[in-house]
Amino acid sequence: MIDFRSFSGTVTMISDFAMGPNDEGGGCYKFVTVENEAGAVVHFVVSPATYFVDHAMVHTGDRVTGYYDGNAPVILIYPPQYQALIMVKDSPYQNVKVDDFNSQLVSRDSQLKLNLAPYTQLLLPNGQAFTGNPGNRSLIVIYGPSTKSIPAQTTPYRIIVWCG
């Protein structure tokens, strides 16, 4: 199971790099450097398989959150380098939560409970409809306002079911 971890900050650099002999000219893989307000830096390796919420184009200066697998092996260098699974470009108009949700649709960290509505879109990362039960799965939740309770409750606009 994936242990979703995240790092948020401002993109300070985006560069191409070759990931192997079949990617000689580069371009398929990106190195995205992100720095937070405290000055901590993370390098995200962005591959063709990295999911960008809303297919957002990310540029230097954008505020982003990168999600990676906390259980995946990483090389011991500074700044840390993580394989980006999901990238979110910050928006003042929506919130995004990536986590495992239980059968009651409460996040693993118990900070968010989902209340589904008829207009809540359930999708797969490829944009196709998800027709199963979203409980007990890893979810990318796009939502607006939420209650101030613990856990906060919201009716999401869209849920992407992460089957990977």
Secondary structure, 3 states (H helix, E strand, C coil): CCCEEEEEEEEEEEEEECCCHHHCCCCCEEEEEEECCCCCEEEEEECCCCEEHHHCCCCCCCEEEEEEECCCCCCCCCCCEEECCEEEECCCCCEEEEEEECCCCEECCCCEEECCCCCCEEECCCCCECCCCCCCEEEEEEECCCCCCCCEEECCCEEEEECC
